[in-house]
Amino acid sequence: MDGVPEPHTGWTFLTNHARVLAAIADNPDVRIRHIAAHCRLTERAVQKIISELEGDGYLSHVREGRTNIYRIEPGKLLRHPAEAGLPVAALLALLIHDESDRGAATEQLRATRQRMPLDGG
């Protein structure tokens, strides 16, 4: 995470939970203060989001010295009914900055979407 993005006002396409998860996917040992700066959130808000993601099984961590190493559960399904059956890995494929991971994950998203009816039924 080289730079801090410019501030933004108005609505956006992503939730803060998605932004925090993407920041962790980019760097599993990222510090909360760096996530907060990158996502334009307070450290307290990031801590709460991480706690919620861990509580719902999307994320876990282990302590190594003074650092947390996060692990995302890529097969965990997204929560909203409109994305039923879509794993968190497919979402992260669109958000992560590592180009080598993006191609494979985008293919997974396409394959998953082809199996899902667009009208939900």
C-alpha positions in Angstrom: 0.0 0.0 0.0 2.1 2.8 -1.3 -0.1 5.8 -0.9 -3.2 6.9 0.9 -6.1 7.5 -1.5 -7.7 10.9 -1.8 -10.7 11.5 0.3 -14.1 10.8 -1.3 -17.6 12.0 -0.6 -20.9 10.5 -1.7 -21.8 6.9 -2.2 -19.5 4.1 -3.2 -19.8 0.6 -4.6 -18.0 -1.1 -1.8 -18.6 -1.5 1.9 -16.0 -0.8 4.5 -15.9 -4.5 5.3 -15.0 -5.3 1.7 -12.3 -2.6 1.7 -10.7 -4.0 4.9 -10.9 -7.6 3.7 -9.2 -6.5 0.4 -6.5 -4.7 2.3 -5.8 -7.8 4.3 -5.8 -9.9 1.1 -3.2 -7.7 -0.3 -1.0 -8.0 2.8 -1.9 -10.6 5.5 0.4 -9.0 8.1 -0.8 -5.5 7.5 -1.1 -3.3 10.6 -4.5 -1.9 11.6 -3.2 1.7 11.3 -2.2 1.0 7.7 -5.6 -0.5 6.9 -7.3 2.5 8.5 -5.2 5.0 6.5 -5.8 3.1 3.2 -9.5 2.7 3.8 -10.0 6.2 5.3 -11.4 4.8 8.5 -10.5 5.1 12.2 -8.4 2.4 13.7 -11.3 1.7 16.1 -13.6 1.2 13.1 -11.1 -1.2 11.5 -10.8 -3.2 14.7 -14.6 -3.5 14.9 -14.8 -4.7 11.3 -12.0 -7.2 11.8 -13.8 -8.5 14.9 -17.0 -8.9 12.9 -15.3 -10.6 10.0 -13.6 -13.0 12.5 -16.9 -13.6 14.4 -18.6 -14.6 11.2 -15.8 -16.9 10.0 -14.4 -14.9 7.1 -11.1 -14.1 8.8 -8.9 -15.5 11.5 -5.5 -14.4 12.8 -2.4 -15.8 14.6 0.0 -13.7 16.6 3.6 -13.8 15.6 5.6 -11.6 18.0 3.9 -8.2 17.9 2.3 -8.8 14.6 -1.0 -10.4 13.6 -1.0 -12.6 10.5 -4.5 -12.8 9.1 -6.0 -15.6 7.1 -9.0 -15.2 4.9 -11.4 -18.1 4.4 -11.7 -18.0 0.6 -14.5 -20.5 0.3 -16.8 -18.8 2.8 -19.9 -17.6 0.9 -21.0 -14.0 0.7 -23.9 -13.1 3.0 -26.3 -11.2 0.7 -29.0 -13.3 -1.0 -28.1 -11.6 -4.4 -24.6 -13.2 -4.1 -25.8 -16.6 -2.8 -23.3 -19.3 -3.6 -20.5 -16.8 -4.5 -17.3 -17.3 -2.4 -15.4 -14.4 -0.8 -12.5 -15.4 -3.1 -14.5 -14.3 -6.1 -15.1 -10.8 -4.6 -11.5 -10.5 -3.6 -10.4 -11.4 -7.1 -11.9 -8.1 -8.3 -10.3 -6.1 -5.5 -6.8 -7.4 -4.9 -3.9 -5.6 -6.4 -1.7 -8.7 -7.1 -2.2 -9.3 -10.9 -1.0 -12.9 -10.7 -3.9 -13.8 -8.4 -6.5 -11.7 -10.2 -6.6 -13.8 -13.4 -7.3 -17.1 -11.7 -9.8 -15.6 -9.3 -11.6 -13.8 -12.1 -12.0 -17.1 -13.9 -13.4 -18.6 -10.7 -15.9 -15.7 -10.6 -17.0 -16.3 -14.2 -17.4 -20.0 -13.6 -19.5 -19.4 -10.5 -21.7 -16.8 -12.2 -22.4 -19.1 -15.1 -23.8 -21.7 -12.7 -26.1 -19.1 -11.1 -29.3 -17.8 -12.6 -29.5 -14.1 -13.0 -33.1 -13.8 -11.9 -32.4 -15.7 -8.7 -34.7 -18.5 -9.6 
